[in-house]
Amino acid sequence: MPDIVELRLHHLFCILNYGGAGYTPEFIANMSSVIDRINEGASIRIVSGIDDICGALWKGAQATCAHAHECRAELVKQRDQLALKEIARVLEMPTLKIGSVISFGKRRAGKLRRFFAHNAIRQPCVGCEWHERCSQRAANKYVGARLFPPVVA
């Protein structure tokens, strides 16, 4: 059975830019593991709510990540809705919705990165504490990104 990563859509923007920094050592290890799975060919199932990135940091009712309380916040749900619209438009997937399973490889990541670098799909990122870091990574042609690392000539 193929590997499937469960991901809320605003996290797709996060993984495009992720280079190994995060909230806690546990978060970094988990995020790196999720990205490794996608790099190895895992598909992505779109979910609402806690996903494979933040879900691994919950132990019963307790979060081990200080940021985890935001996973359930209304602002995060709004980010997911904005991300759904932008990703569906850019990837020309008008039927993309919660529950959809998509293959996600270098081509789709590259297309999203091009739009992100040109500020064409940034609405979900407004107010995010990582916005500046992601902007710098995009301006630097995604050097250091862990997801399908760009080839640097």
ABEGO torsion letter per residue (X at the ends): XBBBBBBBAAAAAAAAABAGBBABAAAAAAAAAAAAAAAAGBBBBBBBEBBAAAAAABBEABBABAAAAAAABAAAAAAAAAAAAAAAAAAGBAABBBGBBBBBBAAAAAAAAAAAAAGABAAAABGBAAAAAAAAAAAAGGBGBABGBBBBX
